[in-house]
Every structure is written in structure tokens, then in C-alpha cells.
Amino acid sequence: NTDTVNANQPTNTQVSHLRRSGFFYLGQHGELIANTTFGTATIVSVQPFKVRYTINKGRVWSDGVPITAADLLVDHITCSSKYSVVANLGSPSDTSKAPQFNSNCYGGLYDQRVVATPTVSSDKLSITVEYDKFFSDWAQVSPMPFPAHTLVLLSEGKNVLPDLTKADALKGVFE
């Protein structure tokens, strides 16, 4: 799990890069390219600075479960130290005790700039993130989807996916 401090190793990161796709990727010359096959990232206001991340309809995980805003919220949950404190998961700034999820995102650019929990659109395909101010690297901190339904199953001690409808419904705890 490249999202934790202890497992963010080069080999793990290479595998993670191959299995995850998002709104942007780096081209062969290091240029940032919009991944319009996956979705769009649109600046909706500059004051306050807000970006709407929208997943294209029809995007699914390899198991067939639709990719939704809940899958984007997982990235916020694991990268926002403010969320960790509000959700009683521990404070990353408490040096005497690590939070329940010791994320390597804590203290990073997203964590420093995000203002609050993103809002989810009514169709559950978009989240809108408010940042403290405009910054040129905003596209590089765009949320990456993570299969929320698998986290719920694992937390319940299950390792077999139910039918697609039930698996998709599991994401409701994130929305």
C-alpha cells in the first residue's frame, strides 16, 4: 500500500502506478496530460479556489463495479490530516501516537491546501474540492480513485466480492 508511510517503496509505487488511473498522467517528457478517457478536472472558481473532478459515465473497476465519487473520497480521507482528526482517527501532528491510518500524504501539498471535505454531486460522479487559494500545482494533487467497496469488504473481514449491485451499494458509507 503506497499510501502508508511504511510501504511507500519504489517497487510498490511502480505496481500502484500501473493499476491506478486518474485525471492526469505524466507524458514521456514529464508533461502533465489530462486523462479525458477517465474524466475531467475543471476549475469552477478562483476565489475561493474550487475544482470539480468528474468521472466519465461508464468507468468501472476491473470487477465491474462503477467508479464513483466515493472512490475519489477515499483519497481525501487518506490524505487529509484535518479529516483524520475530525473522524477521530488520530492526529498526524501527535508525535506520541501515530494515527490509525499513517498516511504518507499527511503534510503534503493536498493536505496543506484542502479546506474541507469535498462535496459530492447528486449523480455521484463528481466531487468539488475547495483549496485555501489558487496554486499552480493543483492538477498534480488531483484525487486518485481507490475502490471504496473493497475497503468496506475488507473491514467486514470478507475477501469475496458480492454481486455488482451489492458491491456498488457498499460505497454508500463514503458518500
C-alpha positions as CSV (number, residue, x, y, z in Angstrom):
1,N,0.0,0.0,0.0
2,T,1.9,3.0,-1.3
3,D,-0.4,5.3,0.7
4,T,1.2,4.4,4.0
5,V,4.5,5.6,5.4
6,N,6.0,2.1,5.8
7,A,5.1,0.7,2.4
8,N,5.8,3.6,0.1
9,Q,8.7,1.8,-1.7
10,P,9.7,2.2,-5.3
11,T,8.6,-1.3,-6.3
12,N,5.2,-0.8,-4.7
13,T,4.8,2.6,-6.3
14,Q,5.5,1.1,-9.8
15,V,2.8,-1.5,-9.3
16,S,0.4,1.1,-7.9
17,H,1.0,3.4,-10.9
18,L,0.1,0.5,-13.3
19,R,-3.2,-0.3,-11.6
20,R,-4.5,3.2,-10.9
21,S,-5.6,5.9,-13.3
22,G,-6.8,9.4,-12.6
23,F,-7.5,12.8,-14.1
24,F,-3.9,13.4,-15.2
25,Y,-0.8,11.5,-16.0
26,L,2.8,12.3,-16.9
27,G,3.8,12.0,-20.6
28,Q,7.1,10.6,-21.8
29,H,8.8,14.0,-21.5
30,G,7.4,14.8,-18.0
31,E,4.5,16.9,-19.2
32,L,1.2,16.7,-17.4
33,I,-1.6,15.3,-19.7
34,A,-5.3,15.4,-19.0
35,N,-6.8,11.9,-19.0
36,T,-10.1,12.7,-20.6
37,T,-10.8,9.0,-21.0
38,F,-11.2,8.8,-17.3
39,G,-12.8,12.2,-16.6
40,T,-12.3,15.9,-16.3
41,A,-11.0,18.4,-13.8
42,T,-12.5,21.8,-14.1
43,I,-11.7,25.0,-12.1
44,V,-15.2,26.2,-11.0
45,S,-14.0,29.3,-9.2
46,V,-10.7,31.1,-8.4
47,Q,-12.0,33.0,-5.3
48,P,-12.5,30.7,-3.4
49,F,-10.4,28.2,-5.4
50,K,-12.6,25.2,-6.2
51,V,-12.0,22.4,-8.6
52,R,-14.7,19.9,-9.8
53,Y,-13.4,16.4,-10.6
54,T,-15.9,14.4,-12.7
55,I,-15.6,10.8,-13.6
56,N,-17.0,9.9,-17.1
57,K,-20.0,7.7,-17.1
58,G,-19.3,4.0,-17.7
59,R,-15.9,3.9,-16.0
60,V,-15.7,0.7,-13.9
61,W,-13.2,-1.2,-11.8
62,S,-11.8,-4.5,-13.1
63,D,-14.5,-6.3,-11.2
64,G,-17.3,-4.3,-13.0
65,V,-18.3,-2.0,-10.1
66,P,-18.8,1.5,-11.3
67,I,-16.2,4.1,-10.3
68,T,-18.0,6.9,-8.4
69,A,-17.3,9.9,-6.2
70,A,-17.0,7.6,-3.2
71,D,-13.8,6.2,-4.8
72,L,-12.4,9.7,-5.0
73,L,-13.3,10.4,-1.4
74,V,-11.1,7.6,-0.3
75,D,-8.1,9.7,-1.5
76,H,-9.3,12.7,0.6
77,I,-9.9,10.5,3.6
78,T,-6.3,9.1,3.4
79,C,-4.6,12.4,2.6
80,S,-6.3,15.0,4.8
81,S,-4.9,15.3,8.3
82,K,-7.9,17.5,9.1
83,Y,-10.3,14.7,8.2
84,S,-8.2,12.2,10.4
85,V,-8.7,14.5,13.4
86,V,-12.5,15.1,12.7
87,A,-13.1,11.4,12.2
88,N,-11.3,10.5,15.5
89,L,-8.6,8.5,13.6
90,G,-5.9,10.4,15.4
91,S,-3.8,13.5,14.8
92,P,-0.8,13.2,12.5
93,S,0.8,16.0,14.5
94,D,0.6,14.0,17.7
95,T,4.2,12.6,17.9
96,S,3.4,10.3,20.8
97,K,0.9,8.2,18.8
98,A,0.5,7.6,15.1
99,P,-3.0,8.0,13.6
100,Q,-4.9,4.8,12.8
101,F,-4.0,5.3,9.2
102,N,-0.5,6.6,8.9
103,S,-0.7,8.2,5.5
104,N,2.4,9.4,3.6
105,C,0.1,12.2,2.3
106,Y,-0.1,14.0,5.6
107,G,1.8,17.3,5.4
108,G,1.8,17.1,1.6
109,L,0.5,19.7,-0.8
110,Y,-3.1,18.4,-0.9
111,D,-3.2,18.2,2.9
112,Q,-1.8,21.7,3.3
113,R,-4.2,23.3,0.8
114,V,-7.6,21.5,1.1
115,V,-10.1,23.4,3.2
116,A,-12.8,20.9,4.0
117,T,-14.4,17.6,3.0
118,P,-15.2,17.7,-0.7
119,T,-18.9,18.0,-1.8
120,V,-20.4,15.2,-3.8
121,S,-22.6,15.8,-6.8
122,S,-26.2,14.5,-7.0
123,D,-25.2,12.0,-9.7
124,K,-22.3,10.8,-7.5
125,L,-19.8,11.1,-10.4
126,S,-18.2,14.4,-9.2
127,I,-16.6,15.9,-6.2
128,T,-15.8,19.5,-5.7
129,V,-12.7,20.3,-3.7
130,E,-12.1,23.7,-2.1
131,Y,-8.5,24.7,-1.6
132,D,-7.2,27.6,0.5
133,K,-6.0,29.6,-2.5
134,F,-5.0,29.0,-6.2
135,F,-1.7,27.2,-6.6
136,S,0.0,26.2,-9.9
137,D,0.4,22.5,-8.9
138,W,-3.3,21.9,-8.3
139,A,-3.6,19.3,-11.1
140,Q,-0.8,17.2,-9.5
141,V,-2.7,16.8,-6.3
142,S,-6.0,15.7,-8.0
143,P,-7.7,12.8,-6.2
144,M,-6.9,9.4,-7.4
145,P,-9.7,6.8,-7.3
146,F,-9.5,3.9,-4.9
147,P,-12.1,1.1,-4.9
148,A,-14.1,2.1,-1.8
149,H,-16.2,-1.1,-2.0
150,T,-13.1,-3.2,-1.4
151,L,-12.2,-1.3,1.8
152,V,-15.7,-1.9,3.2
153,L,-15.5,-5.6,2.4
154,L,-12.1,-5.9,4.0
155,S,-13.2,-4.0,7.1
156,E,-16.0,-6.6,7.4
157,G,-13.5,-9.4,7.1
158,K,-14.6,-10.5,3.7
159,N,-12.4,-11.3,0.7
160,V,-15.1,-12.3,-1.8
161,L,-17.0,-9.8,-3.9
162,P,-20.8,-10.0,-3.8
163,D,-22.8,-9.3,-6.9
164,L,-22.2,-5.9,-8.6
165,T,-25.3,-4.2,-7.2
166,K,-24.4,-5.1,-3.6
167,A,-20.8,-4.2,-4.1
168,D,-21.7,-0.8,-5.5
169,A,-24.1,-0.2,-2.6
170,L,-21.2,-0.7,-0.1
171,K,-19.8,2.6,-1.2
172,G,-22.7,4.4,0.5
173,V,-20.7,4.8,3.7
174,F,-18.4,7.2,1.9
175,E,-21.0,9.5,0.2
